[in-house]
Amino acid sequence: MNRIEAMNVFARVAELGSFSAAASQLGIARSMVTRQIANLEKFLSAKLLVRTTRHVSLTSAGLVYLEKCREILSLLEEAESGVMEERHTPSGRLRISLPLSFGLSTLLPLLMDFQREYPDIRLALDFSDRTINLAEEGIDLSIRITSYLDPIMIVRKLGEARLLTVASPSYLLEHGALEHPADLSRHACLGYSPQVNNRPWAYSIDGKPELFYPTFVLQSNNGDAMAQAAVKGLGITLLPDFIVAPHILNQELKAVLEAYEPSPLGIYAVLPSNIYVPFRLRVLVEYLSEKIGKIMPALNRSVSA
């Protein structure tokens, strides 16, 4: 029995609470997971896991063993990555969670260039705007665009995205201009929300954020859909610059309420709470930080021009 391999299988089962989920994440058969755990328990002469029809939980011995497994696996990863770093050949697999719109429009081209530059690093991309637990889903890196992150998260800020209020020229011609965010109450508004609820829009009034609750005639958990609705003249929407910039440059949308522009959203690299960050992951984060640090300011300038 390869004990390191068995430790890794055990740790995945313990963290995910499922033999099937661990097998899927590791890319092996469920029977292989079952055999590895059985061999490990036989070798240790101890019961590590309690199996029910719906869940797998740890015994007291399993809890102690899991902590030691994590330390050993982390040290092994550090040792192997250290050797690779000295040889300047980062390699291995990275699973990345990407926001849908920003991921497709901005990050995907960068990641394709990254893989050409680092062919020994294998990327697995998951495009979704949902909030995820990195450890539970085996994600090595999540890119999140938000105004708030939990302080306990391990993050690196990569850049900022402006929030722009936009409408089509035809809509503004028909319904009139806006002088103040309070004017939104008499307009049809298009709301973006991952949870599809009536989230307020925050504007800067005399240097302080103030919340406004427009009436949404249409809502969606996809920003590109709201931009298309605005282009069709259905109403006013508030979206990040990377979504609306092409429409503004094509004169399909016009920015309004610019004097009251909300605070920008942060673009963050979120890491799992591991003791050691693999070399391949550090290389990727540095790469994205450099590229996004150039792309977003250029995008801001083009929208403001």
Order of alpha helices (4+ residues) and beta strands (2+ residues): alpha-alpha-alpha-beta-beta-alpha-beta-alpha-beta-alpha-beta-beta-beta-alpha-beta-beta-beta-beta-alpha-beta-alpha-beta-beta-alpha
